[in-house]
Amino acid sequence: MNASGFNPPCGENEVPYIEFVPAPPSSGLSGKASCDGVRNGYCYTSDGESFRITFELEKANRQLGLPKGVNCATENGITPGVCQAFTQ
């Protein structure tokens, strides 16, 4: 991966999978999703077997039952609120 997109595994002369790497929104979020001190619209963590994506919504999503603000996605689904930390 580089600033111009994701290169395919076959070589540099192939068409990239994603032409542009998306950036998080620069406004409308309160910065509650954070990892390693970086406040952002989303945050990804993993323990090598499971994953947590903490993300922030600008508006509630009633169809999914998610409120405006911080929510969590894991391999088990999407839930309201901050993701639980991995235990050691």
Backbone as CSV, one residue per row, in Angstrom:
resi,resn,N_x,N_y,N_z,CA_x,CA_y,CA_z,C_x,C_y,C_z
1,MET,0.838,-1.164,0.000,0.000,0.000,0.000,0.890,1.235,0.000
2,ASN,0.455,2.242,-0.741,1.136,3.526,-0.699,0.091,4.619,-0.875
3,ALA,0.522,5.858,-0.933,-0.419,6.979,-0.991,-1.293,6.957,-2.242
4,SER,-0.858,6.237,-3.280,-1.651,6.214,-4.512,-2.611,5.028,-4.569
5,GLY,-2.653,4.202,-3.553,-3.607,3.096,-3.531,-2.979,1.783,-3.116
6,PHE,-3.741,0.707,-3.266,-3.286,-0.627,-2.920,-2.844,-1.334,-4.184
7,ASN,-1.577,-1.740,-4.242,-1.074,-2.443,-5.410,-1.440,-3.918,-5.344
8,PRO,-1.727,-4.544,-6.478,-2.016,-5.979,-6.489,-0.748,-6.777,-6.214
9,PRO,-0.881,-8.031,-5.774,0.294,-8.833,-5.429,1.126,-9.252,-6.637
10,CYS,0.599,-9.114,-7.847,1.288,-9.624,-9.038,2.406,-8.713,-9.530
11,GLY,2.352,-7.454,-9.246,3.418,-6.574,-9.707,3.016,-5.122,-9.761
12,GLU,4.020,-4.302,-9.940,3.806,-2.854,-9.937,3.084,-2.362,-11.192
13,ASN,3.083,-3.131,-12.271,2.479,-2.666,-13.524,0.988,-2.971,-13.625
14,GLU,0.435,-3.619,-12.620,-0.977,-3.966,-12.618,-1.824,-2.798,-12.108
15,VAL,-3.110,-2.842,-12.396,-4.040,-1.816,-11.919,-4.272,-2.009,-10.420
16,PRO,-4.242,-0.931,-9.610,-4.453,-1.092,-8.160,-5.873,-1.534,-7.832
17,TYR,-6.021,-2.227,-6.689,-7.346,-2.639,-6.219,-8.195,-1.421,-5.886
18,ILE,-7.604,-0.500,-5.156,-8.295,0.726,-4.767,-7.451,1.876,-5.300
19,GLU,-8.058,2.696,-6.123,-7.287,3.758,-6.757,-6.791,4.806,-5.759
20,PHE,-7.649,5.192,-4.793,-7.271,6.180,-3.788,-7.560,5.633,-2.399
21,VAL,-6.657,5.862,-1.478,-6.854,5.447,-0.104,-7.752,6.494,0.561
22,PRO,-8.929,6.098,1.096,-9.822,7.081,1.705,-9.246,7.658,2.987
23,ALA,-9.618,8.897,3.244,-9.203,9.571,4.479,-10.424,9.755,5.361
24,PRO,-10.243,9.776,6.679,-11.384,9.997,7.561,-11.930,11.407,7.383
25,PRO,-13.194,11.619,7.711,-13.766,12.959,7.588,-13.025,13.948,8.479
26,SER,-12.943,15.187,8.015,-12.218,16.191,8.786,-13.133,17.037,9.659
27,SER,-14.449,16.872,9.532,-15.368,17.635,10.377,-16.603,16.798,10.679
28,GLY,-17.392,17.226,11.659,-18.636,16.544,11.987,-18.509,15.461,13.035
29,LEU,-17.284,15.113,13.429,-17.069,14.082,14.432,-16.447,14.708,15.668
30,SER,-16.700,14.106,16.815,-16.156,14.669,18.045,-14.839,14.024,18.464
31,GLY,-14.300,13.109,17.663,-12.991,12.528,17.948,-12.970,11.556,19.101
32,LYS,-14.070,10.855,19.353,-14.129,9.928,20.486,-13.525,8.566,20.170
33,ALA,-13.399,8.220,18.882,-12.763,6.962,18.518,-11.262,7.206,18.481
34,SER,-10.509,6.510,19.311,-9.072,6.759,19.341,-8.289,5.487,19.621
35,CYS,-7.095,5.429,19.060,-6.124,4.361,19.302,-4.763,5.019,19.433
36,ASP,-3.969,4.570,20.336,-2.599,5.056,20.486,-2.520,6.576,20.510
37,GLY,-3.524,7.225,21.099,-3.506,8.667,21.223,-3.928,9.429,19.978
38,VAL,-4.268,8.722,18.887,-4.706,9.379,17.660,-6.228,9.398,17.652
39,ARG,-6.818,10.582,17.645,-8.277,10.715,17.635,-8.724,10.817,16.181
40,ASN,-9.709,10.013,15.812,-10.071,9.881,14.417,-11.529,9.508,14.290
41,GLY,-12.001,9.273,13.078,-13.357,8.799,12.845,-13.494,7.297,13.086
42,TYR,-12.361,6.589,13.129,-12.381,5.146,13.365,-11.033,4.710,13.908
43,CYS,-10.991,3.498,14.450,-9.770,2.958,15.036,-9.835,1.432,14.946
44,TYR,-8.795,0.794,14.425,-8.751,-0.658,14.273,-7.702,-1.244,15.209
45,THR,-8.078,-2.278,15.958,-7.129,-3.010,16.786,-7.360,-4.514,16.612
46,SER,-6.327,-5.295,16.862,-6.429,-6.750,16.726,-5.459,-7.411,17.694
47,ASP,-5.833,-8.613,18.134,-4.918,-9.407,18.955,-4.335,-10.561,18.148
48,GLY,-4.530,-10.540,16.835,-4.031,-11.591,15.958,-5.078,-12.646,15.641
49,GLU,-6.124,-12.720,16.447,-7.203,-13.678,16.217,-8.557,-12.997,16.070
50,SER,-8.740,-11.890,16.762,-9.991,-11.138,16.736,-9.682,-9.688,16.386
51,PHE,-10.720,-8.944,16.028,-10.517,-7.536,15.715,-11.565,-6.669,16.394
52,ARG,-11.255,-5.413,16.532,-12.164,-4.393,17.051,-12.036,-3.166,16.166
53,ILE,-13.140,-2.653,15.678,-13.149,-1.389,14.953,-14.070,-0.454,15.717
54,THR,-13.496,0.535,16.366,-14.267,1.565,17.035,-14.479,2.657,16.011
55,PHE,-15.717,3.062,15.799,-15.995,4.077,14.788,-17.043,5.046,15.306
56,GLU,-17.032,6.228,14.741,-17.943,7.270,15.180,-18.892,7.643,14.040
57,LEU,-20.185,7.706,14.356,-21.190,8.094,13.375,-21.606,9.547,13.595
58,GLU,-21.782,10.273,12.488,-22.248,11.658,12.572,-23.726,11.725,12.927
59,LYS,-24.485,10.689,12.522,-25.928,10.621,12.793,-26.277,9.201,13.225
60,ALA,-27.353,9.055,13.971,-27.812,7.723,14.386,-28.254,6.915,13.164
61,ASN,-28.093,5.600,13.232,-28.577,4.700,12.189,-29.645,3.829,12.823
62,ARG,-30.892,4.210,12.651,-32.003,3.498,13.308,-32.171,2.076,12.798
63,GLN,-31.889,1.823,11.519,-32.030,0.471,10.964,-31.096,-0.511,11.662
64,LEU,-29.910,-0.048,12.032,-28.946,-0.909,12.717,-29.000,-0.760,14.231
65,GLY,-29.787,0.198,14.712,-29.881,0.421,16.143,-28.631,1.059,16.726
66,LEU,-27.936,1.867,15.919,-26.700,2.493,16.366,-26.924,3.981,16.610
67,PRO,-26.463,4.477,17.744,-26.630,5.896,18.048,-25.570,6.754,17.360
68,LYS,-25.821,8.050,17.325,-24.802,9.008,16.915,-23.650,8.888,17.913
69,GLY,-22.444,8.951,17.443,-21.284,8.849,18.323,-20.548,7.544,18.138
70,VAL,-19.933,7.052,19.201,-19.038,5.893,19.137,-19.810,4.574,19.116
71,ASN,-19.369,3.650,18.240,-19.930,2.312,18.109,-18.784,1.337,17.865
72,CYS,-19.098,0.044,17.885,-18.061,-0.985,17.806,-18.438,-2.086,16.818
73,ALA,-17.473,-2.483,15.985,-17.649,-3.625,15.084,-16.607,-4.680,15.444
74,THR,-17.060,-5.941,15.556,-16.160,-7.073,15.812,-16.560,-8.200,14.886
75,GLU,-15.872,-9.314,14.989,-16.234,-10.484,14.185,-17.619,-11.014,14.557
76,ASN,-18.152,-10.565,15.692,-19.474,-11.008,16.144,-20.608,-10.055,15.765
77,GLY,-20.274,-8.910,15.167,-21.304,-7.965,14.759,-20.992,-6.538,15.178
78,ILE,-22.010,-5.673,15.079,-21.866,-4.259,15.398,-22.743,-3.937,16.603
79,THR,-22.171,-3.221,17.582,-22.898,-2.871,18.789,-22.675,-1.398,19.129
80,PRO,-23.642,-0.793,19.843,-23.452,0.589,20.278,-22.370,0.674,21.347
81,GLY,-21.676,1.796,21.385,-20.689,2.046,22.433,-19.267,1.705,22.034
82,VAL,-18.366,1.969,22.957,-16.931,1.752,22.760,-16.618,0.249,22.787
83,CYS,-15.702,-0.187,21.958,-15.268,-1.592,21.960,-14.566,-1.938,23.268
84,GLN,-14.768,-3.165,23.719,-14.065,-3.661,24.898,-12.593,-3.915,24.538
85,ALA,-11.709,-3.623,25.462,-10.288,-3.871,25.245,-10.020,-5.374,25.240
86,PHE,-8.954,-5.786,24.568,-8.549,-7.180,24.610,-7.961,-7.478,25.972
87,THR,-8.265,-8.652,26.517,-7.696,-9.070,27.802,-6.503,-9.972,27.542
88,GLN,-5.571,-9.926,28.461,-4.355,-10.745,28.272,-4.306,-11.878,29.241
